[in-house]
Each structure stands twice: as structure tokens, then as C-alpha cells.
Amino acid sequence: MVHSIGYFLPPDEMCTLTFMRDVLKGEKKLLMASATTGIPDIPRIREINAAVIWADIKGDETIKQYFPDIFTDSERTPNRDYMFKVESIGFCKSSSRYLFENA
């Protein structure tokens, strides 16, 4: 979700007050909206399982900065579209590696 402030925010169910407080404190980050333009939506096919990919990338320290702690500290899978947008910017190579190794 892109707002007029120029940042790509997580979906409403992920964009909690705690997460936004952490952003303001500098503990979490938001993507610039300009960085997400042109990123296509990932098709929903069996080989691209968001839960499996999330389990692989959620331990990456760089990825953790863009997600609320409730997702990185538990088994919950974040919003699929948001997760793939953040990952596709190139912060984490784990999910790309997963796709190639399990193709």
C-alpha cells in the first residue's frame, strides 16, 4: 500500500501501532514507494509457497527490519504480496535460492 507520504506501507493487518512506533524509533524500516514501482505481482502457483519461502528468509536480519516482530518471532506468515515486494528489492537472496534449488 503506497501512501502520499512516499513510502510503501505494509497492509493494514501488518501495519500495527507497535510496528509504526518501531519505525519512528529507527528499529524498523519502510520501503520507499519509488523502489517498488514496476515489481510485478507474483502468480499464485504451487511451486511458490509463501509459507515455505517465509520460513527460509525470516531469519535474515535485513528482512526483519521491514516486518513486525510478530511475524519474525512466530510461525505466522505475513501478507504474501508485501513479503514478495520486500524480498524482490534484493535484500535477501534466500528465497531466490529456494526457488532455484526446488524448481
C-alpha positions as CSV (number, residue, x, y, z in Angstrom):
1,M,0.0,0.0,0.0
2,V,1.5,3.3,-1.1
3,H,0.5,6.4,0.7
4,S,1.1,10.0,-0.3
5,I,4.0,10.1,2.2
6,G,6.1,8.3,-0.4
7,Y,6.6,5.0,1.5
8,F,5.3,1.6,0.7
9,L,3.5,0.5,3.9
10,P,2.6,-3.0,4.9
11,P,-1.1,-4.0,4.6
12,D,-3.4,-2.8,7.4
13,E,-3.3,-6.1,9.3
14,M,0.5,-5.8,9.5
15,C,0.8,-2.1,10.0
16,T,0.2,-2.0,13.7
17,L,0.9,0.8,16.1
18,T,3.8,-1.2,17.6
19,F,5.4,-1.5,14.1
20,M,4.9,2.2,13.3
21,R,6.4,3.1,16.7
22,D,9.4,0.9,15.9
23,V,9.7,2.7,12.5
24,L,9.8,6.1,14.3
25,K,12.4,4.8,16.8
26,G,14.5,3.6,13.9
27,E,14.3,-0.1,14.8
28,K,12.2,-0.9,11.7
29,K,12.2,0.4,8.2
30,L,9.8,1.2,5.4
31,L,10.4,0.9,1.7
32,M,10.4,4.0,-0.5
33,A,7.4,3.8,-2.8
34,S,9.7,4.5,-5.8
35,A,11.6,1.3,-5.1
36,T,8.5,-0.9,-5.5
37,T,7.3,0.5,-8.8
38,G,7.5,-1.9,-11.7
39,I,7.6,-5.0,-9.4
40,P,5.0,-7.4,-10.8
41,D,2.7,-9.4,-8.7
42,I,3.8,-13.0,-8.1
43,P,1.4,-15.5,-9.5
44,R,-0.3,-18.0,-7.2
45,I,1.2,-21.3,-8.2
46,R,2.0,-24.3,-6.0
47,E,5.8,-24.0,-6.5
48,I,5.8,-20.5,-5.0
49,N,4.6,-21.3,-1.5
50,A,4.8,-18.2,0.7
51,A,4.9,-20.1,4.0
52,V,7.9,-22.2,2.9
53,I,9.7,-19.2,1.5
54,W,9.0,-17.1,4.6
55,A,10.4,-19.8,6.8
56,D,13.6,-19.6,4.8
57,I,14.0,-15.8,4.8
58,K,12.5,-14.7,8.1
59,G,15.8,-15.1,10.0
60,D,17.7,-12.7,7.7
61,E,18.5,-9.6,9.7
62,T,17.9,-7.2,6.8
63,I,14.4,-8.7,6.1
64,K,13.5,-8.5,9.8
65,Q,13.7,-4.7,9.6
66,Y,10.7,-4.5,7.3
67,F,8.3,-6.8,9.2
68,P,6.6,-6.6,12.5
69,D,8.2,-8.8,15.2
70,I,5.0,-10.9,15.5
71,F,5.9,-12.4,12.1
72,T,9.6,-12.8,12.5
73,D,9.3,-14.3,16.0
74,S,6.5,-16.8,15.3
75,E,5.2,-19.2,12.7
76,R,2.8,-16.7,11.2
77,T,3.2,-15.9,7.5
78,P,3.0,-12.3,6.5
79,N,0.9,-10.9,3.7
80,R,2.1,-12.7,0.6
81,D,2.3,-9.6,-1.7
82,Y,4.1,-7.5,0.8
83,M,6.6,-10.2,1.5
84,F,7.4,-10.7,-2.1
85,K,7.7,-6.9,-2.7
86,V,10.2,-6.6,0.1
87,E,12.2,-9.7,-0.9
88,S,12.2,-8.7,-4.6
89,I,14.1,-5.4,-3.8
90,G,17.1,-7.6,-3.3
91,F,17.6,-7.5,0.4
92,C,17.7,-11.2,0.8
93,K,18.9,-13.9,-1.5
94,S,17.4,-16.9,0.4
95,S,14.0,-17.1,-1.3
96,S,15.6,-16.8,-4.8
97,R,17.9,-19.6,-3.8
98,Y,15.0,-21.7,-2.6
99,L,13.1,-21.2,-5.9
100,F,16.2,-22.4,-7.9
101,E,17.1,-25.3,-5.7
102,N,13.5,-26.6,-5.6
103,A,12.5,-25.9,-9.2
